[in-house]
Amino acid sequence: MYEIVRRKPPAREIYARQLEEMSVATRDEAQELMVARVQKLEEELERTRKAGLKRTVSPLAGLWSHYRGGPDRDAQEAQTAVPMEKLRELLRSLSRVPQGFTPHEKISKLLETRARLAEGSGAEPFDWAIGEHLAFASLLDEGTPVRFSGQDSRRGTFSHRHAVLRDVRSGRGYTPLSNLREGQGVFQIFDSPLSEAGVLGFDYGFSLDTPDWLTCWEAQFGDFVNGAQVVIDQFITSAEDKWNRLSHIVLLLPHGFEGQGPEHSSARLERFLQLCAEDNVQVCNLTTPAQLFHALRRQIVRPYRKPLVVLTPKSLLRHKHAVSTLQDLAEGSFQRIIPDDTVSPNNAKRVLLCTGKVYYDLLATREEKKRDDVAILRIEQLYPLGDAHIKNALAPYPDAKLFWVQEEPFNMGAWYFLRARFSLRRIRCICREESASPATGSASAHKLEQQRLVEEAFA
């Protein structure tokens, strides 16, 4: 092969011959152009060597001049709360449809719920979908464009979002988030094909040119992100280190062990945590609508730009305890760790640290057993998370036994990550046995495993 390449004439000679054949330049003229060009390049090289010139190009110019990355410790927390009256106004807009529009009966009830919340005291509970809608609506009202894509995103895989409504008689669509007021931010939501690498790659590229947009990609189930792993490894988690390119794309990955089998249980939290270094991404496993509201708003309100990975729930979308209130949105803020305010630290003999949906399983068991000596702390943001956050959360329980509880098998989830990074006093992990598969394919086996897990947490 090398001998064949050596026998080939250089590209310059081939080009010069073509110019001669086309009567554009003679062979001598082409030679003169080549000599002049080489001489110019040699002169510039010599000048650069003597002057020590070094061209500095920053990718954080132009559109990106107002944003920055870097260490999490240098990023100030932002005010993400929204005034109560503004939330009510947004809910009223989200509850309206055009005159003559006939929504499905179930959608009519959803719209009635939004309208009722708008006129309530502010202490009425609402579910995950309303928290998400208010996050988008509040940003749109402030002029921030929102782009959202994923499989079945307009309706929501678990039929919870209903961002695009359909007239049951004519079939025409209506998007309340696009009709909040005149002059609002652009809202785009797309049902994308099952081509995760392509779609996430496009959305990541989109985020590089739109630092002022909220750009979200949602997997139908969390494990669908497996098909886009190359985009995550080579771009999303490493671009700031390799090329000083920032992105604040949001990955929403449904995660939770519900007995739906190995392919519909895990968003592979352990993979994301293994990729965490130098404050390159934010990884959250949230348990309330308010936490999602503040996390999404924080992506835009802060000038700090980092990708955000959110393990989102499935069964919690309509769970009676996984709720928030308008007061939480108007007066609260994002919490990296949610403390347990229901158990006195003086009574606590055991402290259960956990993240995500398993918290509600532990809460139900504690209520059933009437245990007032077990505190349950929720780690909502697994990364970045410093020793100080953990120490402050555990400070009220100096003598209590400490346990990490996770639904995932021993070799998955956050256990290895926590043990490697934090100076925790003696702690034991309560989880499923190690496994090559993320979850069992048997619903009955799943229930037995889950029962054993929560029972061990209170043993």
C-alpha positions in Angstrom: 0.0 0.0 0.0 2.8 2.4 0.9 4.6 1.8 -2.4 1.4 2.5 -4.3 1.0 5.8 -2.4 4.6 6.7 -3.1 4.1 6.2 -6.9 1.1 8.6 -6.9 1.9 12.2 -7.9 1.4 14.9 -5.2 -2.0 16.6 -5.1 -0.3 19.9 -6.1 1.0 18.4 -9.3 -2.4 16.9 -10.1 -4.1 20.2 -9.5 -1.5 22.1 -11.6 -2.1 19.7 -14.5 -5.9 20.2 -14.3 -5.4 24.0 -14.3 -3.2 23.7 -17.4 -5.7 21.4 -19.2 -8.5 23.9 -18.4 -6.4 26.8 -19.7 -6.6 28.5 -16.4 -2.8 28.7 -15.7 0.3 27.4 -17.5 2.6 25.0 -15.8 5.1 27.8 -15.2 2.4 30.0 -13.6 1.3 27.2 -11.3 4.9 26.7 -10.2 5.4 30.4 -9.5 2.2 30.4 -7.4 3.4 27.4 -5.4 6.9 29.0 -4.8 5.3 32.3 -3.7 2.9 30.6 -1.4 5.6 28.5 0.2 7.8 31.5 0.7 5.0 33.4 2.3 4.3 30.6 4.8 8.1 30.3 5.6 8.2 34.1 6.3 5.1 33.9 8.6 6.6 30.9 10.4 9.9 32.7 11.0 8.1 35.9 12.2 6.1 33.8 14.7 9.2 32.1 16.0 11.0 35.4 16.6 8.1 37.3 18.1 6.7 34.3 20.1 3.2 34.9 18.9 0.5 32.6 20.1 -3.0 32.9 18.9 -5.6 32.6 21.7 -9.1 31.7 20.8 -11.8 31.4 23.4 -15.0 29.4 22.7 -16.6 31.4 25.4 -17.1 34.6 23.3 -20.0 36.0 21.5 -23.2 34.2 22.7 -21.3 32.6 25.5 -19.6 35.7 26.9 -22.1 36.0 29.8 -21.8 32.4 30.9 -19.2 30.3 32.6 -18.4 26.8 33.8 -15.6 25.8 36.2 -15.9 24.7 39.9 -19.2 24.2 41.6 -17.9 26.0 44.7 -17.6 29.3 42.7 -21.2 29.1 41.4 -23.5 31.1 43.6 -27.0 29.7 44.3 -29.7 31.5 42.5 -33.1 32.8 43.5 -35.4 30.3 41.7 -38.6 31.1 43.6 -41.5 32.7 41.7 -44.0 35.0 43.4 -47.3 33.4 44.3 -49.4 35.7 42.2 -47.4 35.0 39.1 -47.8 31.2 39.7 -51.5 31.7 40.0 -51.5 33.7 36.8 -49.6 31.0 34.9 -51.9 28.3 36.2 -54.9 30.2 34.9 -53.2 30.4 31.5 -52.4 26.7 31.6 -56.0 25.8 32.4 -57.5 27.6 29.4 -58.3 26.3 25.9 -59.6 28.2 22.8 -63.3 28.7 22.4 -64.8 25.7 20.6 -62.0 23.4 21.6 -63.2 20.1 23.0 -60.6 18.3 25.1 -60.8 14.7 26.2 -62.8 14.1 29.4 -59.7 13.3 31.4 -57.9 16.4 30.1 -60.9 18.5 31.1 -60.4 17.3 34.7 -56.7 18.1 34.5 -57.5 21.6 33.4 -60.0 22.0 36.2 -57.3 20.9 38.7 -55.0 23.6 37.4 -57.7 26.3 37.6 -58.6 25.1 41.1 -55.0 25.4 42.3 -54.8 28.9 40.9 -57.7 30.0 43.1 -56.7 28.0 46.2 -54.7 29.0 49.3 -51.3 27.9 48.0 -51.1 25.0 50.4 -53.0 22.5 48.2 -50.8 19.6 47.0 -50.1 19.0 43.3 -48.2 16.3 41.3 -45.0 16.1 39.3 -46.5 17.2 36.0 -47.8 20.5 37.4 -44.4 21.2 39.0 -42.8 20.6 35.6 -45.3 22.7 33.7 -44.9 25.6 36.1 -41.1 25.4 35.7 -41.4 25.7 31.9 -44.2 28.3 32.1 -42.3 30.6 34.5 -39.2 30.5 32.3 -41.3 31.1 29.2 -43.0 34.0 30.9 -39.5 35.5 31.6 -38.7 35.3 27.9 -36.6 32.1 28.0 -37.1 29.7 25.0 -37.6 26.0 25.9 -36.9 23.1 23.6 -38.0 19.6 24.7 -37.6 16.3 22.7 -38.0 12.6 23.4 -40.1 9.6 22.6 -43.8 10.4 23.3 -42.8 13.6 25.1 -45.8 15.7 24.2 -48.2 13.3 25.9 -45.6 11.9 28.3 -44.6 8.2 28.3 -46.7 7.6 31.5 -49.5 9.8 30.2 -48.8 12.6 32.7 -47.5 15.6 30.8 -50.1 16.4 28.2 -48.1 19.4 26.8 -50.0 19.2 23.5 -53.8 18.8 23.8 -56.0 17.4 21.0 -59.6 18.3 20.2 -61.5 15.0 20.4 -63.8 16.1 17.5 -61.5 17.8 15.0 -58.1 16.4 16.1 -56.5 19.9 16.0 -53.8 20.5 18.6 -53.3 23.2 21.2 -50.3 23.8 23.4 -51.0 25.9 26.5 -47.3 26.5 27.1 -47.1 28.3 23.8 -50.1 30.5 24.6 -49.3 32.0 28.0 -49.0 35.7 26.8 -47.8 37.9 24.0 -44.1 38.1 23.8 -43.3 35.0 25.8 -40.4 32.7 25.1 -40.7 30.1 22.3 -41.8 26.7 23.4 -40.9 23.7 21.2 -41.7 20.1 22.1 -41.1 17.1 19.7 -41.9 13.4 19.7 -38.6 12.0 18.5 -37.8 8.6 17.0 -36.0 5.8 18.8 -32.6 6.9 17.6 -31.2 8.1 20.8 -27.6 8.8 19.7 -28.9 10.9 16.8 -31.5 12.8 18.7 -29.4 13.5 21.8 -26.4 14.4 19.6 -28.6 16.9 17.8 -30.0 18.4 21.0 -26.5 18.6 22.5 -25.3 20.4 19.4 -28.3 22.7 19.6 -27.4 23.6 23.2 -23.9 24.7 22.1 -25.5 27.5 20.1 -28.3 28.4 22.5 -27.0 29.1 26.0 -30.1 31.2 26.8 -32.5 28.3 25.9 -33.6 25.5 28.3 -32.8 22.4 26.2 -34.2 19.1 27.4 -34.0 15.5 26.1 -36.1 12.8 27.7 -35.7 9.1 27.4 -38.9 7.0 27.3 -37.3 4.8 30.0 -34.1 5.6 31.6 -32.2 2.7 30.1 -32.9 4.1 26.6 -29.9 6.4 27.2 -27.8 3.3 26.6 -28.2 3.9 22.9 -26.7 7.4 23.3 -23.8 6.5 25.5 -21.2 7.7 22.9 -22.7 11.2 23.0 -22.5 11.3 26.7 -19.0 9.9 27.1 -17.3 11.9 24.3 -19.2 15.2 24.4 -21.6 15.9 27.3 -19.4 14.9 30.2 -16.0 15.8 28.7 -16.3 18.7 26.3 -15.5 21.3 28.9 -12.2 19.6 29.8 -11.3 18.8 26.2 -12.4 21.9 24.3 -13.6 24.4 26.9 -17.1 24.1 25.4 -20.0 24.5 27.8 -23.5 23.0 27.6 -26.4 23.0 30.0 -28.5 20.3 28.3 -30.9 18.5 30.6 -31.3 14.7 30.4 -34.5 13.5 32.0 -34.3 9.7 32.6 -37.2 7.8 34.2 -35.7 5.5 36.8 -37.1 3.3 39.6 -37.5 -0.4 40.4 -41.2 -1.0 39.7 -41.2 -4.7 38.7 -41.2 -3.8 35.0 -38.1 -5.9 34.2 -34.4 -5.3 33.5 -34.9 -3.0 30.5 -37.4 -0.6 32.2 -35.9 -0.2 35.7 -32.5 1.5 35.7 -31.1 4.7 34.1 -27.7 3.3 35.0 -27.0 5.9 37.7 -23.6 4.2 38.4 -22.4 5.1 34.9 -23.1 8.8 35.2 -21.4 8.9 38.7 -18.4 7.1 37.3 -18.1 9.9 34.7 -18.3 12.6 37.3 -15.0 14.6 37.8 -13.9 18.2 38.0 -17.5 19.3 38.5 -18.3 18.4 34.8 -22.0 17.5 35.2 -24.8 17.7 37.7 -26.5 14.4 38.7 -29.8 14.5 40.6 -32.4 11.9 41.7 -35.3 14.1 42.8 -38.3 13.2 45.0 -40.7 16.2 44.8 -42.2 18.4 42.1 -40.8 21.4 43.8 -37.3 20.0 43.5 -37.7 19.6 39.8 -39.2 23.1 39.5 -36.2 24.7 41.2 -33.6 22.5 39.4 -34.9 23.3 36.0 -35.1 27.0 36.8 -31.6 26.9 38.3 -30.3 25.8 34.9 -31.3 29.1 33.4 -31.3 31.6 36.3 -27.7 31.0 37.1 -25.0 32.0 34.6 -23.3 28.7 35.5 -23.7 26.3 32.6 -23.3 22.5 33.2 -25.2 19.5 31.8 -27.9 18.3 34.2 -28.8 14.6 34.5 -32.1 14.0 36.3 -33.3 10.5 37.3 -37.1 11.1 37.1 -39.8 9.0 38.6 -42.4 6.7 37.2 -44.7 5.5 40.1 -44.1 8.8 41.9 -45.7 10.8 39.1 -49.0 10.3 40.8 -47.9 9.2 44.3 -50.0 10.7 47.1 -46.9 11.7 49.1 -44.7 12.9 46.2 -46.4 16.2 46.0 -45.6 19.9 46.5 -47.5 23.2 47.0 -47.4 26.6 45.4 -45.8 27.8 48.7 -42.9 25.5 48.0 -42.4 27.2 44.6 -42.9 30.7 45.9 -40.8 30.5 49.1 -38.5 27.5 48.6 -35.3 26.7 46.8 -33.4 23.7 45.6 -32.0 21.4 48.3 -29.1 19.1 47.7 -30.0 17.1 50.7 -33.5 17.1 52.2 -33.4 16.6 56.0 -35.9 14.6 58.1 -38.0 17.1 60.1 -40.4 14.5 61.4 -38.1 12.5 63.7 -36.3 14.1 66.7 -32.5 13.7 66.4 -32.5 12.8 70.1 -34.7 9.7 69.4 -32.9 8.6 66.2 -31.0 5.4 66.6 -30.7 4.7 62.9 -30.2 7.1 60.0 -31.1 5.9 56.5 -29.4 7.8 53.6 -31.1 7.3 50.3 -31.9 8.9 46.9 -35.0 8.9 44.7 -38.1 6.7 44.8 -37.0 4.2 47.5 -37.5 7.1 50.0 -41.3 6.6 49.8 -41.0 2.9 50.3 -39.0 3.5 53.4 -41.4 6.2 54.5 -44.4 3.8 54.1 -42.6 1.1 56.1 -41.7 3.5 58.9 -45.3 4.7 59.2 -46.6 1.1 59.2 -44.1 0.0 61.9 -44.7 3.3 63.8 -40.9 3.8 64.2 -40.0 7.2 65.6 -36.3 6.2 66.0 -35.4 6.1 62.3 -34.5 9.2 60.4 -34.5 9.1 56.6 -32.4 11.6 54.7 -32.7 12.2 50.9 -29.7 13.0 48.8 -31.2 14.9 45.9 -28.1 16.0 44.1 -25.4 13.2 44.1 -22.9 15.4 42.2 -21.5 17.9 42.8 -21.8 17.2 46.5 -19.1 18.0 49.1 -18.1 16.5 52.4 -19.5 19.6 54.1 -23.0 18.8 52.7 -22.9 15.3 54.1 -21.4 16.4 57.5 -24.0 19.1 58.0 -26.8 16.7 57.2 -25.5 14.0 59.7 -24.4 16.4 62.4 -27.6 16.1 64.4 -27.1 12.3 64.7 -23.6 11.7 66.2 -24.4 8.4 67.8 -26.9 6.9 65.4 -26.1 3.9 63.2 -25.7 4.9 59.6 -27.1 3.0 56.5 -27.1 3.6 52.8 -30.3 2.2 51.2 -30.7 1.8 47.5 -33.0 -0.2 45.2 -30.3 -1.1 42.8 -28.1 -4.2 43.2 -24.9 -3.9 45.2 -22.7 -3.4 42.2 -24.9 -0.7 40.7 -26.5 2.6 41.9 -24.6 5.2 44.0 -23.1 2.9 46.7 -19.6 2.5 45.2 -19.5 6.2 44.4 -20.4 7.4 47.9 -18.0 5.0 49.6 -15.1 6.2 47.4 -15.7 9.9 47.7 -17.0 10.7 51.2 -15.5 10.4 54.7 -18.5 8.7 56.2 -18.2 7.0 59.6 -19.0 3.3 59.7 -21.8 2.8 57.2 -23.5 -0.3 55.8 -25.2 -0.7 52.5 -28.7 -2.2 52.3 -29.6 -3.2 48.7 -30.3 -6.0 46.3 -27.6 -8.6 45.9 -25.1 -8.0 43.2 -26.4 -8.9 39.7 -25.3 -8.9 36.1 -28.8 -7.7 35.2 -30.2 -4.4 36.4 -33.4 -6.0 37.7 -35.4 -9.3 37.7 -37.9 -10.0 35.0 -40.4 -11.4 37.5 -42.9 -9.1 39.2 -43.4 -11.4 42.1 -39.6 -11.8 42.6 -39.4 -8.0 42.5 -41.9 -7.6 45.2 -40.1 -10.1 47.4 -36.8 -8.4 46.9 -38.3 -5.0 47.7 -40.0 -6.3 50.8 -36.7 -7.8 52.1 -34.9 -4.6 51.4 -37.2 -2.3 53.4 -37.5 -4.8 56.2 -33.7 -5.0 56.5 -33.6 -1.2 56.7 -35.7 -1.3 59.9 -34.3 -4.5 61.4 
